[in-house]
Amino acid sequence: MVKIEGGTYIPLYGRDSLPVTISDFQMDVYPVTNQQYLEFVKKYPKWKRSNVKKLFADDNYLRDWKSDTLLGKDQSLKAPITNISWFAAKDYCECQGKRLPTLDEWEYVAMANKEMPDARRLKKYNEFILSWYEKPKTSNNEIGSTFENYWKVYDLHGLVWEWTYDFNSVLISGESRKDVDDDSNLFCGSAAVGTTDLMNYAAFMRYAIRGSLNANYTMKNLGFRCVKDENN
């Protein structure tokens, strides 16, 4: 893990564009891997594919694994774990004495490029993120295959999407001018009205994806990493 120095930032969605304060915390350098999750399910059998309850993971949970404790032939132990639900990711982190990052913590670290803590206004940085969205099957790549950012964290962009603790805390409605905390499953392009940066399409895509998820959903390109409070 590496230390993330806290600070303030203005999220893409927030109340009246007010800054959000982030406290110091520690974040995993890489997303959790197939190998790490394999060790986890061996220790906690309730998370084996054959044992997991549908309430906590849909039918695609670990779908590419050959069996409960064997990866598929094309899967690398060093690739990020995917097809994993929020419930499973949350429990994994807690069993390590850690937790899932909040949405604000994740976005705070992910706005850094190699040289600066907030690169959101750089055209090239946004183009890099958007170009990844067009690439197929990056979840098969091994961890560390993308760049080390300002905080010395890898793979926040370019490998997989990642769960956050409060992934659906911002649900984007197409009709409301007060989208934050709106209890709605509807989202569409007009939700851009509520953003603080209309040009940050890469971030808008992340919020839209998160808003479409339920906690038991799993996706081929959705993984996670853990964080820990600095004083723990």
HELIX and SHEET records of a PDB file:
HELIX    1   1 ARG A   15  SER A   17  5                                   3    
HELIX    2   2 ASN A   34  LYS A   43  1                                  10    
HELIX    3   3 PRO A   45  TRP A   47  5                                   3    
HELIX    4   4 TRP A   86  CYS A   95  1                                  10    
HELIX    5   5 LEU A  103  ALA A  110  1                                   8    
HELIX    6   6 LYS A  123  TYR A  133  1                                  11    
HELIX    7   7 THR A  138  ASN A  140  5                                   3    
HELIX    8   8 GLY A  189  GLY A  194  5                                   6    
HELIX    9   9 TYR A  201  GLY A  211  1                                  11    
SHEET    1   A 3 VAL A   2  ILE A   4  0                                        
SHEET    2   A 3 PHE A  25  MET A  27 -1                                        
SHEET    3   A 3 VAL A 227  ASP A 229 -1                                        
SHEET    1   B 2 GLY A   7  TYR A   9  0                                        
SHEET    2   B 2 VAL A  20  ILE A  22 -1                                        
SHEET    1   C 2 TRP A 161  GLU A 162  0                                        
SHEET    2   C 2 LEU A 222  GLY A 223  1                                        
END                                                                             
